[in-house]
Amino acid sequence: MTPLAAGERNHREMAGVLLGFSVGQRKGSSPMLEVLEHSDRSLAECGFSPPAPKPQPRPLKPIALIRTLKRNPLECWAAQHFEQPIVAGGLPVGHALLVHEPTAIRHVLLDNAANYRKDRLQRRVLSAGLNEGLLSAEGEQWRLQRRVIAPIFARKTVMDFTPAMMGAADVLIKRWSRLGDYASIDVAAEMARITLDVVERTIFSDGFGSDAEDIRAAMVTYFNTIGKISPLDLLGVPDFVPRLSRLRVRSTLKFFESEVDRVISARRRILAEQPDQAPHDLLTHLLEALDSESEDRVTESEVRSNILTFIAAGHETTANTLSWSMFLLSQSREWRERVQAEADRELTGPTPGIADRLVETRAVIEEAIRLYPPIAAISRVALGDDDLSGERVRSGSLIVISPYVLHRHHLLWDSPNAFDPQRFLGSARAEIDRFAYLPFGSGPRKCIGSTFALQEATLVLAMIVKQFSFQLKPGHAVWPTLQVTLRPANGLPMIVRQRFPSGPRARASRRVLHS
Ligand code: HEM
């Protein structure tokens, strides 16, 4: 093995743990570290500081670091990472720079992006191994796909998905309403369910056909299995070598892939024979997309990979965004009331542009993904030597930019650990440095689905808040954990009640509640 290859493997391992994966990780095994003691100046103005690990006083020594990384990578960050712009080293292997300074980040992700390749394991983790999809493609294949796919996620197209997103929220509202008042609901599981429903309605809007329930169940197994990293991935063993976890559910995976292929070919036929009958969804857009420069289309296997990539990259991240937003609202009376008032006012108006009118709801969401960014680390490997604000970068250096650290950095934010959606409203919004807030990354490889995700989260949150009041189940302690994406450990149980119940029983209980 060449020194670079060895370095790459080590980098892959480190990137893997930083990104939230570790072999043999057990769900919910994180101990309750001391909840962040808040020492920010304007706590009274800014509200409360939601749960987060207290930074380690000093960087951890190698063994403790590896243990903590395996348990919950969020717990390994040290105070200096939140206080210094760039920290070199600190990882037990290779040369690494932990970069949380806007000018240096801009250099890596935008100005000199050609010198920084996506880290291989990050691609593997986030793209669920879909090598030909946009998330993991490289070079000319990526450039062509990005050009062709970008218009599909443009604002105008995404706005056309408003009814599909609201339709999915309606189904959820009806289901919760049937559960009756004071139902205990795992909001994290419910958010995963609604984001998959949105995926289905916006990608395959004419449905899966008669086997829909089986296909939906297979889809859940598919993404739970294929998104998991096996020890062989960490060792860099190629994809054609079978992984045990996938072997166990091989027939389900094959069933789901063949069903996706069946839906794609059926759609191709409709487009060829009765184009005006084809639904206006992501699949149709993808099959019709043509590169204006080269007249190239996305190939057959790239269509399948990208459809699967959209599901993999889009549903869990958006589900976590919604879960954290609901949790934060459950802790802040002021913002719950503000968002409720906005939903009562705006959700009755005309549908076009509805998400744009929900400005306070959106500010809550932006603040939720500042405090709990679903993708908590972005990593790159340097192809050649470089200089980052005076720090030397060598060919093969690992660059880690953690939105989690960046968004709580003391040099960049006032009261960084406090929940304060006001930061994203009016003139305060304009003061945020573009490279200090990166929930969706930046530069040529920034998230293609950010408009889609923000619109979906805004609409769904407003619709839930309009209909229900909710509080965290008493006794449940919320704790952030990083397992590929940043999520609440052990779910998010909440007690949910209709705000405006109907029927005589509901009227009677409302009288009791208000008396
Ligand atoms: C709140 C929800 C989301 C978050 C926080 C998020 C975050 C990110 C981040 C940080 C990146 C950049 C990674 C890097 O530079 O290494 C990224 C890329 C990407 N995201 Fe998202 N994402 C979200 C939703 C979505 C949705 C809904 C879709 C599609 C339906 C999507 C599709 C993609 C794709 C295809 C890429 C790769 C783009 C490229 O390399 O050209 N994401 N996302």
Residues whose N, C-alpha, C, O or C-beta is under 5 A from the ligand:
A	BS01	HEM	L134 L135 R146 F310 A313 G314 T317 T318 T321 P374 I375 I378 L438 P439 F440 G441 P444 R445 K446 C447 I448 G449 F452 A453
